[in-house]
Structure formats: C-alpha cells, structure tokens
Amino acid sequence: MSYDTVLKFKIDKKRLTITGRFRSSNSWDWNGKRTVSDYTEIYDNLEDFKKGIFDFADNALSGSLRFSKSSTMSKRLNYLLQNNKLVYAYPEKAKSNNPEDEWYKNWFAVNRDDATYQILVGEKAVKPKVWIISDGNSIGVKETLHYTKLSYDRWTKFYSLESARKMMERLKELDWVDRYHLKISEV
C-alpha cells in the first residue's frame, strides 16, 4: 500500500487554502531519493473547504496520509479519537457479522459537524491525553523504530492507554518494570 508522509501542512481559513509538502512512499528520483511534491488547493466556498479538511482527516485515519506524531494535525486527530468524534467509514459493513467484513470495523472517518471542523482548523484549542512510562523521577522509556531504551531526557509519548499497556507488557518480559520501578502515568 502506498502512502504520503506529510512534511509541511498549513490550513488558512481566511483564504480558504490548504498548502503542504508531501513525500510519497513509492516514488523515487534519479538519485534514489523519494520525490517530494508541493500541494496547494484554493477553495471557492466554505463548504468545499470543509469537505477538503474532512477528506484530509479521513485520509490520515485510513493510513494513506501520515502525519508525524508531534504535528498539530496528528494531535487534533488523536483528540478526536479519544473523545469519540469518529464514526465508521462504512457503517453498514461494520455492523455485519460476515467474517469478510471484519476489517471494516477498524476503518474510521471523522464526524462531519461544526465542532469537529473547529477542532481540525484550530479554532478550538485541544490537548489530547498523553501517557508516558517512567519511574516518576528521572528515567523513562524511549521507543524508536529500531530499539527501545531507557532515557533520562526524551521519553516516548503514548496517545492511547492501550499502546502504553502493550509497551508495559514488552517491558515486563525484559524485567525492566520491576528492576527500574516503571509505571504508566498521564502527563
């Protein structure tokens, strides 16, 4: 499956524009680097602008558009997820008991209402819940793509309690939880 990584993303509500820079996962230039493309969309009216914002959010939720964990848009989407502002993208398939339709239960879209729109464009400031794994003092867990380590300065932020619990299970297997007195705490 192909996806785009968002390098830069800006929503301008006054001018009704969305601008950004994206890097494709399956396109390289002659030098072996991934191609980067700029994106600018100017909308004629507010309804089309809202539809464009919601489509970007839906693409991020489906995995075809990836924001970094520290980006503002990613935090807004995590807030929507934590506060049940998502709906099934295909509700009739999600309610089905057919085993072939099981994956539709993991396919979400954002609510198409004004409260969600205000969150996505930044009119309403939101702060999603964040959990860390630490000893309460100075040692915390840092997770990267290739390894997990104990760190004194930068700790991994978990935006769901479930993912923090999964990490704690991995750390229990390594016997780090008892040895370093690690626990999950909300920041």
N, C-alpha and C positions, 0 to 999 in steps of 0.2 A: 504494500500500500504506500502510496506517495503522500507526502505532507509538506507543508511550508512552515519554516521557522520564521517567526516574526522578529526582525531585528530592531525595527523602529515603528511606532504606531501612534497616530495622533488623531483625535476626534475634535473637529472645530464646529461647534454647534451654531455659532453666529453665521458662518459662511456656508454651512451645510456641506462640509467636506470631510472625507476620511483620507488620510495620507499614511503611507507606510513604506517599509522596505522589507522584502521577504527573500529568504534563501530556500530554494527548492531542494528536496531530498534526493531527487533522481536526475538532476541536470548539472553537467559539468562543462567548463570551458576548455579551450585547447591546452591550458596549462595544468589541468587536473583539479582546479578549484571549483567549488559549487558556484553556480551562477546566482547573482543577486539581482533582483528586479525591483524597481520603484513602482509604487501604486498610488494613484491619485484619482479619487472619484468625487465629482461635484454633482450634488443632487439638486433637482429643480424645486422640490417642495418638501415639507416636513415629513409627510407620510412615507415618501420614498427613502428619505434619510433614516427614519426609524426602522424601516424594513432592512436597510443596509446594515445598521448597527446590530439588529437581531440576527441577521444572517451571519455576521462575523462571529457573534457569540455562539450560534449553533455549530458553526464550523470548528470552533475551538473545542466545544464539548464533544463533537464527533471524532476528533483527533486528526482532522485534515489540516488544521491550523494550530500551530504550537506557540504559545507564549512562554517566556521564561517564568519560573516560579516567583521571581521577585518583581515582575512587572505589575503595573497598576491594574491592567485589564485582567490578569490572572487572579489577583486578589479580589477583584469585583466578582468574577465568576465563582470563586471559592465561597464568597459571602452568599451568593445566590444559592449555591449548592447546600450550604449549611442551614439556610433559612427556608428551605423547601419552596423556592421560587422556580423550580424546574418542573416540566411536565414530560411525559413520554412523547417522543417524536412520532411514534406510530402507536397510538393508544389501543386501537383495535387488535393489533398484533401482540401487544404486551399483555393483554388480558387473556389471550389464547392459552390453552393448555397443551397445544401441539408442541412436541419437542423441537421441531424445526424452527419454531418461532421464539425459542428461549432467549436468543441473543437480543431480541427487540426490547427486553426488559432492562437492558443496560444502555439504551440509546435515548438520550435526553435532548430536550430543546428548552429554551427559556420561555417563560410566560410572556405573552405579547400584551403587556399592560403598561400604564404610565409609571407605576412605582419601579418596575424593572428597568424601564427606559432611563429614569432619573439616576438609577444606580450605575447603569452602563456608561452614561455620558459624564458622570461625575458631579451631577447636580446635588446628589445626596452623598455625603461622605460616609463611607463604610469602613469597618475594620473587621476582617474575619477572625475567628478564633484561631489561635496558634498554640501548638503544643511543642515542647522540647523534652528531650531526655537528658537529665543531668543528675548530679549528686546534690544539687541545691546550693553548691558553693562555687567551685571553680572548674570542675571537669564536666564536659558534655560530650555528646556523640555527634560526630561529623560524618555524614554519608555522602560519598561521591559515586560516580558511575562505576569506578573500578574497585573501591575499597570502602571499608568502614573503620573509623579510628576514633580514639578519644582525643579531645581537643581542649585547649584552655581558652581559646578566643572565639572562634566562629563555630556555632552549632547549627545543625540542620533543623529547620522549622517544618513541622508537620501540620498540614492544614486539615487533617482529619484524624480523629482519635483512633480510628481503626488502623490507619497506616502506622501510627505510633505504637500501637499494641503489637502489630506484626513485627516491627523492629525490636520491640522488647523480647518477643519470643526468640528471635535470632540471637539476641544478646544473652539470653538465658542459656542457650546452647553453648555459647562461648564462655559461660560462667562469669561474665562481666557484671551482671546485675548484683550478685552477692558480694563480689570482690570490691567493686567500686561504689556500692550503695546507690545504684542508679534508680531513678523513678521518673514517671511521666508527670510533667507539671504544665499548667496552662500559663501562657505568658500574657 
